């Protein structure tokens, strides 16, 4: 395989992986869960100070 073809294939796999990760990470249910967790962490962190 030539170097240009290898680089093109690598870029293609990177794009595919990025799209797959977007499906996993960009969803409303996770956003709601993590926002509650982060809000609670901030309250705890301020209480400890």
PDBQT receptor file of N, H, CA, C and O in Angstrom, charges set to zero:
ATOM      1  N   UNK A   1       0.859  -1.184   0.000  1.00  0.00    +0.000 N 
ATOM      2  CA  UNK A   1       0.000   0.000   0.000  1.00  0.00    +0.000 C 
ATOM      3  C   UNK A   1       0.898   1.239   0.000  1.00  0.00    +0.000 C 
ATOM      4  O   UNK A   1       1.866   1.307   0.758  1.00  0.00    +0.000 OA
ATOM      5  N   UNK A   2       0.591   2.173  -0.813  1.00  0.00    +0.000 N 
ATOM      6  H   UNK A   2      -0.195   2.118  -1.429  1.00  0.00    +0.000 HD
ATOM      7  CA  UNK A   2       1.380   3.398  -0.867  1.00  0.00    +0.000 C 
ATOM      8  C   UNK A   2       1.115   4.275   0.346  1.00  0.00    +0.000 C 
ATOM      9  O   UNK A   2       0.103   4.127   1.033  1.00  0.00    +0.000 OA
ATOM     10  N   UNK A   3       2.034   5.181   0.593  1.00  0.00    +0.000 N 
ATOM     11  H   UNK A   3       2.856   5.301   0.035  1.00  0.00    +0.000 HD
ATOM     12  CA  UNK A   3       1.928   6.055   1.759  1.00  0.00    +0.000 C 
ATOM     13  C   UNK A   3       0.663   6.916   1.708  1.00  0.00    +0.000 C 
ATOM     14  O   UNK A   3       0.004   7.097   2.731  1.00  0.00    +0.000 OA
ATOM     15  N   UNK A   4       0.313   7.451   0.524  1.00  0.00    +0.000 N 
ATOM     16  H   UNK A   4       0.848   7.303  -0.308  1.00  0.00    +0.000 HD
ATOM     17  CA  UNK A   4      -0.891   8.282   0.383  1.00  0.00    +0.000 C 
ATOM     18  C   UNK A   4      -2.152   7.483   0.686  1.00  0.00    +0.000 C 
ATOM     19  O   UNK A   4      -3.069   7.977   1.343  1.00  0.00    +0.000 OA
ATOM     20  N   UNK A   5      -2.193   6.237   0.199  1.00  0.00    +0.000 N 
ATOM     21  H   UNK A   5      -1.448   5.835  -0.334  1.00  0.00    +0.000 HD
ATOM     22  CA  UNK A   5      -3.364   5.389   0.461  1.00  0.00    +0.000 C 
ATOM     23  C   UNK A   5      -3.465   5.057   1.939  1.00  0.00    +0.000 C 
ATOM     24  O   UNK A   5      -4.563   5.023   2.494  1.00  0.00    +0.000 OA
ATOM     25  N   UNK A   6      -2.342   4.814   2.573  1.00  0.00    +0.000 N 
ATOM     26  H   UNK A   6      -1.450   4.842   2.122  1.00  0.00    +0.000 HD
ATOM     27  CA  UNK A   6      -2.322   4.506   4.000  1.00  0.00    +0.000 C 
ATOM     28  C   UNK A   6      -2.826   5.696   4.813  1.00  0.00    +0.000 C 
ATOM     29  O   UNK A   6      -3.615   5.533   5.744  1.00  0.00    +0.000 OA
ATOM     30  N   UNK A   7      -2.365   6.889   4.453  1.00  0.00    +0.000 N 
ATOM     31  H   UNK A   7      -1.724   7.021   3.697  1.00  0.00    +0.000 HD
ATOM     32  CA  UNK A   7      -2.793   8.097   5.163  1.00  0.00    +0.000 C 
ATOM     33  C   UNK A   7      -4.293   8.329   4.969  1.00  0.00    +0.000 C 
ATOM     34  O   UNK A   7      -4.998   8.693   5.910  1.00  0.00    +0.000 OA
ATOM     35  N   UNK A   8      -4.775   8.114   3.734  1.00  0.00    +0.000 N 
ATOM     36  H   UNK A   8      -4.202   7.819   2.969  1.00  0.00    +0.000 HD
ATOM     37  CA  UNK A   8      -6.203   8.281   3.435  1.00  0.00    +0.000 C 
ATOM     38  C   UNK A   8      -7.031   7.290   4.242  1.00  0.00    +0.000 C 
ATOM     39  O   UNK A   8      -8.087   7.643   4.768  1.00  0.00    +0.000 OA
ATOM     40  N   UNK A   9      -6.558   6.056   4.341  1.00  0.00    +0.000 N 
ATOM     41  H   UNK A   9      -5.700   5.769   3.913  1.00  0.00    +0.000 HD
ATOM     42  CA  UNK A   9      -7.281   5.046   5.119  1.00  0.00    +0.000 C 
ATOM     43  C   UNK A   9      -7.299   5.411   6.600  1.00  0.00    +0.000 C 
ATOM     44  O   UNK A   9      -8.318   5.252   7.272  1.00  0.00    +0.000 OA
ATOM     45  N   UNK A  10      -6.180   5.897   7.101  1.00  0.00    +0.000 N 
ATOM     46  H   UNK A  10      -5.352   6.026   6.556  1.00  0.00    +0.000 HD
ATOM     47  CA  UNK A  10      -6.103   6.315   8.504  1.00  0.00    +0.000 C 
ATOM     48  C   UNK A  10      -7.091   7.447   8.792  1.00  0.00    +0.000 C 
ATOM     49  O   UNK A  10      -7.774   7.436   9.817  1.00  0.00    +0.000 OA
ATOM     50  N   UNK A  11      -7.162   8.408   7.896  1.00  0.00    +0.000 N 
ATOM     51  H   UNK A  11      -6.608   8.417   7.064  1.00  0.00    +0.000 HD
ATOM     52  CA  UNK A  11      -8.099   9.526   8.057  1.00  0.00    +0.000 C 
ATOM     53  C   UNK A  11      -9.536   9.014   8.027  1.00  0.00    +0.000 C 
ATOM     54  O   UNK A  11     -10.375   9.456   8.811  1.00  0.00    +0.000 OA
ATOM     55  N   UNK A  12      -9.815   8.080   7.119  1.00  0.00    +0.000 N 
ATOM     56  H   UNK A  12      -9.133   7.721   6.482  1.00  0.00    +0.000 HD
ATOM     57  CA  UNK A  12     -11.154   7.505   7.032  1.00  0.00    +0.000 C 
ATOM     58  C   UNK A  12     -11.566   6.809   8.317  1.00  0.00    +0.000 C 
ATOM     59  O   UNK A  12     -12.688   6.987   8.790  1.00  0.00    +0.000 OA
ATOM     60  N   UNK A  13     -10.660   6.013   8.888  1.00  0.00    +0.000 N 
ATOM     61  H   UNK A  13      -9.748   5.869   8.503  1.00  0.00    +0.000 HD
ATOM     62  CA  UNK A  13     -10.956   5.336  10.148  1.00  0.00    +0.000 C 
ATOM     63  C   UNK A  13     -11.151   6.342  11.282  1.00  0.00    +0.000 C 
ATOM     64  O   UNK A  13     -11.999   6.143  12.152  1.00  0.00    +0.000 OA
ATOM     65  N   UNK A  14     -10.378   7.406  11.273  1.00  0.00    +0.000 N 
ATOM     66  H   UNK A  14      -9.689   7.567  10.566  1.00  0.00    +0.000 HD
ATOM     67  CA  UNK A  14     -10.522   8.439  12.313  1.00  0.00    +0.000 C 
ATOM     68  C   UNK A  14     -11.890   9.109  12.232  1.00  0.00    +0.000 C 
ATOM     69  O   UNK A  14     -12.527   9.364  13.255  1.00  0.00    +0.000 OA
ATOM     70  N   UNK A  15     -12.333   9.392  11.016  1.00  0.00    +0.000 N 
ATOM     71  H   UNK A  15     -11.815   9.185  10.186  1.00  0.00    +0.000 HD
ATOM     72  CA  UNK A  15     -13.652  10.011  10.831  1.00  0.00    +0.000 C 
ATOM     73  C   UNK A  15     -14.747   9.060  11.293  1.00  0.00    +0.000 C 
ATOM     74  O   UNK A  15     -15.690   9.478  11.965  1.00  0.00    +0.000 OA
ATOM     75  N   UNK A  16     -14.629   7.792  10.941  1.00  0.00    +0.000 N 
ATOM     76  H   UNK A  16     -13.863   7.453  10.395  1.00  0.00    +0.000 HD
ATOM     77  CA  UNK A  16     -15.624   6.797  11.362  1.00  0.00    +0.000 C 
ATOM     78  C   UNK A  16     -15.668   6.682  12.881  1.00  0.00    +0.000 C 
ATOM     79  O   UNK A  16     -16.747   6.613  13.470  1.00  0.00    +0.000 OA
ATOM     80  N   UNK A  17     -14.501   6.660  13.513  1.00  0.00    +0.000 N 
ATOM     81  H   UNK A  17     -13.625   6.716  13.035  1.00  0.00    +0.000 HD
ATOM     82  CA  UNK A  17     -14.451   6.573  14.975  1.00  0.00    +0.000 C 
ATOM     83  C   UNK A  17     -15.070   7.809  15.619  1.00  0.00    +0.000 C 
ATOM     84  O   UNK A  17     -15.791   7.701  16.611  1.00  0.00    +0.000 OA
ATOM     85  N   UNK A  18     -14.791   8.975  15.059  1.00  0.00    +0.000 N 
ATOM     86  H   UNK A  18     -14.206   9.063  14.253  1.00  0.00    +0.000 HD
ATOM     87  CA  UNK A  18     -15.355  10.215  15.609  1.00  0.00    +0.000 C 
ATOM     88  C   UNK A  18     -16.871  10.209  15.525  1.00  0.00    +0.000 C 
ATOM     89  O   UNK A  18     -17.545  10.612  16.473  1.00  0.00    +0.000 OA
ATOM     90  N   UNK A  19     -17.417   9.757  14.401  1.00  0.00    +0.000 N 
ATOM     91  H   UNK A  19     -16.870   9.430  13.630  1.00  0.00    +0.000 HD
ATOM     92  CA  UNK A  19     -18.873   9.693  14.250  1.00  0.00    +0.000 C 
ATOM     93  C   UNK A  19     -19.475   8.706  15.243  1.00  0.00    +0.000 C 
ATOM     94  O   UNK A  19     -20.530   8.971  15.820  1.00  0.00    +0.000 OA
ATOM     95  N   UNK A  20     -18.811   7.574  15.445  1.00  0.00    +0.000 N 
ATOM     96  H   UNK A  20     -17.954   7.359  14.977  1.00  0.00    +0.000 HD
ATOM     97  CA  UNK A  20     -19.309   6.584  16.404  1.00  0.00    +0.000 C 
ATOM     98  C   UNK A  20     -19.290   7.146  17.823  1.00  0.00    +0.000 C 
ATOM     99  O   UNK A  20     -20.231   6.932  18.587  1.00  0.00    +0.000 OA
ATOM    100  N   UNK A  21     -18.230   7.860  18.178  1.00  0.00    +0.000 N 
ATOM    101  H   UNK A  21     -17.465   8.034  17.557  1.00  0.00    +0.000 HD
ATOM    102  CA  UNK A  21     -18.146   8.434  19.518  1.00  0.00    +0.000 C 
ATOM    103  C   UNK A  21     -19.199   9.516  19.728  1.00  0.00    +0.000 C 
ATOM    104  O   UNK A  21     -19.717   9.666  20.835  1.00  0.00    +0.000 OA
ATOM    105  N   UNK A  22     -19.520  10.265  18.687  1.00  0.00    +0.000 N 
ATOM    106  H   UNK A  22     -19.100  10.143  17.788  1.00  0.00    +0.000 HD
ATOM    107  CA  UNK A  22     -20.569  11.282  18.810  1.00  0.00    +0.000 C 
ATOM    108  C   UNK A  22     -21.897  10.648  19.182  1.00  0.00    +0.000 C 
ATOM    109  O   UNK A  22     -22.648  11.213  19.977  1.00  0.00    +0.000 OA
ATOM    110  N   UNK A  23     -22.201   9.479  18.618  1.00  0.00    +0.000 N 
ATOM    111  H   UNK A  23     -21.591   9.020  17.972  1.00  0.00    +0.000 HD
ATOM    112  CA  UNK A  23     -23.451   8.788  18.956  1.00  0.00    +0.000 C 
ATOM    113  C   UNK A  23     -23.468   8.388  20.429  1.00  0.00    +0.000 C 
ATOM    114  O   UNK A  23     -24.510   8.426  21.083  1.00  0.00    +0.000 OA
ATOM    115  N   UNK A  24     -22.299   8.006  20.941  1.00  0.00    +0.000 N 
ATOM    116  H   UNK A  24     -21.453   7.975  20.410  1.00  0.00    +0.000 HD
ATOM    117  CA  UNK A  24     -22.217   7.566  22.336  1.00  0.00    +0.000 C 
ATOM    118  C   UNK A  24     -22.266   8.754  23.289  1.00  0.00    +0.000 C 
ATOM    119  O   UNK A  24     -23.016   8.724  24.264  1.00  0.00    +0.000 OA
ATOM    120  N   UNK A  25     -21.495   9.785  23.032  1.00  0.00    +0.000 N 
ATOM    121  H   UNK A  25     -20.885   9.810  22.239  1.00  0.00    +0.000 HD
ATOM    122  CA  UNK A  25     -21.326  10.874  23.979  1.00  0.00    +0.000 C 
ATOM    123  C   UNK A  25     -22.368  11.975  23.865  1.00  0.00    +0.000 C 
ATOM    124  O   UNK A  25     -22.651  12.651  24.855  1.00  0.00    +0.000 OA
ATOM    125  N   UNK A  26     -22.939  12.172  22.701  1.00  0.00    +0.000 N 
ATOM    126  H   UNK A  26     -22.709  11.623  21.897  1.00  0.00    +0.000 HD
ATOM    127  CA  UNK A  26     -23.892  13.265  22.523  1.00  0.00    +0.000 C 
ATOM    128  C   UNK A  26     -25.318  12.741  22.631  1.00  0.00    +0.000 C 
ATOM    129  O   UNK A  26     -26.006  12.568  21.625  1.00  0.00    +0.000 OA
ATOM    130  N   UNK A  27     -25.747  12.493  23.849  1.00  0.00    +0.000 N 
ATOM    131  H   UNK A  27     -25.188  12.633  24.666  1.00  0.00    +0.000 HD
ATOM    132  CA  UNK A  27     -27.132  12.089  24.038  1.00  0.00    +0.000 C 
ATOM    133  C   UNK A  27     -27.692  12.736  25.295  1.00  0.00    +0.000 C 
ATOM    134  O   UNK A  27     -26.982  12.931  26.281  1.00  0.00    +0.000 OA
ATOM    135  N   UNK A  28     -28.951  13.056  25.245  1.00  0.00    +0.000 N 
ATOM    136  H   UNK A  28     -29.529  12.897  24.444  1.00  0.00    +0.000 HD
ATOM    137  CA  UNK A  28     -29.604  13.840  26.291  1.00  0.00    +0.000 C 
ATOM    138  C   UNK A  28     -29.599  13.125  27.651  1.00  0.00    +0.000 C 
ATOM    139  O   UNK A  28     -29.417  13.758  28.691  1.00  0.00    +0.000 OA
ATOM    140  N   UNK A  29     -29.801  11.807  27.632  1.00  0.00    +0.000 N 
ATOM    141  H   UNK A  29     -29.949  11.292  26.787  1.00  0.00    +0.000 HD
ATOM    142  CA  UNK A  29     -29.866  11.063  28.889  1.00  0.00    +0.000 C 
ATOM    143  C   UNK A  29     -28.550  11.189  29.667  1.00  0.00    +0.000 C 
ATOM    144  O   UNK A  29     -28.565  11.432  30.874  1.00  0.00    +0.000 OA
ATOM    145  N   UNK A  30     -27.427  11.027  28.989  1.00  0.00    +0.000 N 
ATOM    146  H   UNK A  30     -27.414  10.830  28.009  1.00  0.00    +0.000 HD
ATOM    147  CA  UNK A  30     -26.132  11.180  29.655  1.00  0.00    +0.000 C 
ATOM    148  C   UNK A  30     -25.909  12.612  30.119  1.00  0.00    +0.000 C 
ATOM    149  O   UNK A  30     -25.386  12.837  31.210  1.00  0.00    +0.000 OA
ATOM    150  N   UNK A  31     -26.301  13.576  29.304  1.00  0.00    +0.000 N 
ATOM    151  H   UNK A  31     -26.726  13.394  28.417  1.00  0.00    +0.000 HD
ATOM    152  CA  UNK A  31     -26.138  14.980  29.688  1.00  0.00    +0.000 C 
ATOM    153  C   UNK A  31     -26.889  15.282  30.975  1.00  0.00    +0.000 C 
ATOM    154  O   UNK A  31     -26.373  15.982  31.847  1.00  0.00    +0.000 OA
ATOM    155  N   UNK A  32     -28.110  14.758  31.100  1.00  0.00    +0.000 N 
ATOM    156  H   UNK A  32     -28.530  14.190  30.392  1.00  0.00    +0.000 HD
ATOM    157  CA  UNK A  32     -28.897  14.985  32.315  1.00  0.00    +0.000 C 
ATOM    158  C   UNK A  32     -28.229  14.341  33.530  1.00  0.00    +0.000 C 
ATOM    159  O   UNK A  32     -28.152  14.948  34.598  1.00  0.00    +0.000 OA
ATOM    160  N   UNK A  33     -27.748  13.115  33.359  1.00  0.00    +0.000 N 
ATOM    161  H   UNK A  33     -27.810  12.622  32.492  1.00  0.00    +0.000 HD
ATOM    162  CA  UNK A  33     -27.093  12.412  34.464  1.00  0.00    +0.000 C 
ATOM    163  C   UNK A  33     -25.847  13.157  34.913  1.00  0.00    +0.000 C 
ATOM    164  O   UNK A  33     -25.679  13.431  36.101  1.00  0.00    +0.000 OA
ATOM    165  N   UNK A  34     -24.969  13.487  33.966  1.00  0.00    +0.000 N 
ATOM    166  H   UNK A  34     -25.105  13.264  33.001  1.00  0.00    +0.000 HD
ATOM    167  CA  UNK A  34     -23.706  14.109  34.327  1.00  0.00    +0.000 C 
ATOM    168  C   UNK A  34     -23.888  15.528  34.852  1.00  0.00    +0.000 C 
ATOM    169  O   UNK A  34     -23.103  15.975  35.687  1.00  0.00    +0.000 OA
ATOM    170  N   UNK A  35     -24.896  16.238  34.385  1.00  0.00    +0.000 N 
ATOM    171  H   UNK A  35     -25.533  15.874  33.706  1.00  0.00    +0.000 HD
ATOM    172  CA  UNK A  35     -25.106  17.582  34.919  1.00  0.00    +0.000 C 
ATOM    173  C   UNK A  35     -25.512  17.511  36.393  1.00  0.00    +0.000 C 
ATOM    174  O   UNK A  35     -25.100  18.358  37.186  1.00  0.00    +0.000 OA
ATOM    175  N   UNK A  36     -26.320  16.505  36.769  1.00  0.00    +0.000 N 
ATOM    176  H   UNK A  36     -26.654  15.818  36.125  1.00  0.00    +0.000 HD
ATOM    177  CA  UNK A  36     -26.677  16.330  38.187  1.00  0.00    +0.000 C 
ATOM    178  C   UNK A  36     -25.448  15.976  39.004  1.00  0.00    +0.000 C 
ATOM    179  O   UNK A  36     -25.246  16.508  40.096  1.00  0.00    +0.000 OA
ATOM    180  N   UNK A  37     -24.622  15.074  38.473  1.00  0.00    +0.000 N 
ATOM    181  H   UNK A  37     -24.786  14.642  37.586  1.00  0.00    +0.000 HD
ATOM    182  CA  UNK A  37     -23.403  14.669  39.167  1.00  0.00    +0.000 C 
ATOM    183  C   UNK A  37     -22.474  15.862  39.364  1.00  0.00    +0.000 C 
ATOM    184  O   UNK A  37     -21.956  16.078  40.460  1.00  0.00    +0.000 OA
ATOM    185  N   UNK A  38     -22.268  16.633  38.301  1.00  0.00    +0.000 N 
ATOM    186  H   UNK A  38     -22.689  16.457  37.411  1.00  0.00    +0.000 HD
ATOM    187  CA  UNK A  38     -21.369  17.781  38.394  1.00  0.00    +0.000 C 
ATOM    188  C   UNK A  38     -21.904  18.851  39.333  1.00  0.00    +0.000 C 
ATOM    189  O   UNK A  38     -21.136  19.481  40.061  1.00  0.00    +0.000 OA
ATOM    190  N   UNK A  39     -23.219  19.061  39.322  1.00  0.00    +0.000 N 
ATOM    191  H   UNK A  39     -23.842  18.549  38.731  1.00  0.00    +0.000 HD
ATOM    192  CA  UNK A  39     -23.812  20.028  40.247  1.00  0.00    +0.000 C 
ATOM    193  C   UNK A  39     -23.589  19.585  41.693  1.00  0.00    +0.000 C 
ATOM    194  O   UNK A  39     -23.245  20.403  42.545  1.00  0.00    +0.000 OA
ATOM    195  N   UNK A  40     -23.783  18.298  41.972  1.00  0.00    +0.000 N 
ATOM    196  H   UNK A  40     -24.063  17.633  41.279  1.00  0.00    +0.000 HD
ATOM    197  CA  UNK A  40     -23.563  17.781  43.326  1.00  0.00    +0.000 C 
ATOM    198  C   UNK A  40     -22.093  17.884  43.721  1.00  0.00    +0.000 C 
ATOM    199  O   UNK A  40     -21.779  18.194  44.870  1.00  0.00    +0.000 OA
ATOM    200  N   UNK A  41     -21.207  17.632  42.791  1.00  0.00    +0.000 N 
ATOM    201  H   UNK A  41     -21.462  17.381  41.857  1.00  0.00    +0.000 HD
ATOM    202  CA  UNK A  41     -19.774  17.734  43.070  1.00  0.00    +0.000 C 
ATOM    203  C   UNK A  41     -19.395  19.169  43.417  1.00  0.00    +0.000 C 
ATOM    204  O   UNK A  41     -18.612  19.407  44.337  1.00  0.00    +0.000 OA
ATOM    205  N   UNK A  42     -19.950  20.116  42.681  1.00  0.00    +0.000 N 
ATOM    206  H   UNK A  42     -20.585  19.923  41.934  1.00  0.00    +0.000 HD
ATOM    207  CA  UNK A  42     -19.655  21.523  42.960  1.00  0.00    +0.000 C 
ATOM    208  C   UNK A  42     -20.143  21.906  44.348  1.00  0.00    +0.000 C 
ATOM    209  O   UNK A  42     -19.453  22.633  45.062  1.00  0.00    +0.000 OA
ATOM    210  N   UNK A  43     -21.331  21.427  44.746  1.00  0.00    +0.000 N 
ATOM    211  H   UNK A  43     -21.892  20.837  44.165  1.00  0.00    +0.000 HD
ATOM    212  CA  UNK A  43     -21.844  21.702  46.083  1.00  0.00    +0.000 C 
ATOM    213  C   UNK A  43     -20.924  21.111  47.133  1.00  0.00    +0.000 C 
ATOM    214  O   UNK A  43     -20.612  21.770  48.125  1.00  0.00    +0.000 OA
ATOM    215  N   UNK A  44     -20.483  19.873  46.929  1.00  0.00    +0.000 N 
ATOM    216  H   UNK A  44     -20.736  19.338  46.124  1.00  0.00    +0.000 HD
ATOM    217  CA  UNK A  44     -19.577  19.209  47.866  1.00  0.00    +0.000 C 
ATOM    218  C   UNK A  44     -18.255  19.952  47.956  1.00  0.00    +0.000 C 
ATOM    219  O   UNK A  44     -17.729  20.174  49.046  1.00  0.00    +0.000 OA
ATOM    220  N   UNK A  45     -17.720  20.336  46.794  1.00  0.00    +0.000 N 
ATOM    221  H   UNK A  45     -18.148  20.156  45.908  1.00  0.00    +0.000 HD
ATOM    222  CA  UNK A  45     -16.439  21.032  46.737  1.00  0.00    +0.000 C 
ATOM    223  C   UNK A  45     -16.528  22.368  47.490  1.00  0.00    +0.000 C 
ATOM    224  O   UNK A  45     -15.601  22.717  48.220  1.00  0.00    +0.000 OA
ATOM    225  N   UNK A  46     -17.606  23.107  47.328  1.00  0.00    +0.000 N 
ATOM    226  H   UNK A  46     -18.359  22.824  46.735  1.00  0.00    +0.000 HD
ATOM    227  CA  UNK A  46     -17.770  24.385  48.020  1.00  0.00    +0.000 C 
ATOM    228  C   UNK A  46     -17.958  24.194  49.515  1.00  0.00    +0.000 C 
ATOM    229  O   UNK A  46     -17.525  25.029  50.308  1.00  0.00    +0.000 OA
ATOM    230  N   UNK A  47     -18.602  23.096  49.904  1.00  0.00    +0.000 N 
ATOM    231  H   UNK A  47     -18.954  22.417  49.260  1.00  0.00    +0.000 HD
ATOM    232  CA  UNK A  47     -18.832  22.802  51.320  1.00  0.00    +0.000 C 
ATOM    233  C   UNK A  47     -17.510  22.467  52.026  1.00  0.00    +0.000 C 
ATOM    234  O   UNK A  47     -17.327  22.814  53.192  1.00  0.00    +0.000 OA
ATOM    235  N   UNK A  48     -16.597  21.800  51.328  1.00  0.00    +0.000 N 
ATOM    236  H   UNK A  48     -16.746  21.518  50.380  1.00  0.00    +0.000 HD
ATOM    237  CA  UNK A  48     -15.323  21.411  51.892  1.00  0.00    +0.000 C 
ATOM    238  C   UNK A  48     -14.373  22.601  52.060  1.00  0.00    +0.000 C 
ATOM    239  O   UNK A  48     -13.474  22.557  52.900  1.00  0.00    +0.000 OA
ATOM    240  N   UNK A  49     -14.562  23.645  51.281  1.00  0.00    +0.000 N 
ATOM    241  H   UNK A  49     -15.292  23.680  50.599  1.00  0.00    +0.000 HD
ATOM    242  CA  UNK A  49     -13.629  24.777  51.299  1.00  0.00    +0.000 C 
ATOM    243  C   UNK A  49     -13.707  25.593  52.554  1.00  0.00    +0.000 C 
ATOM    244  O   UNK A  49     -12.977  26.573  52.699  1.00  0.00    +0.000 OA
TER     245      UNK A  49
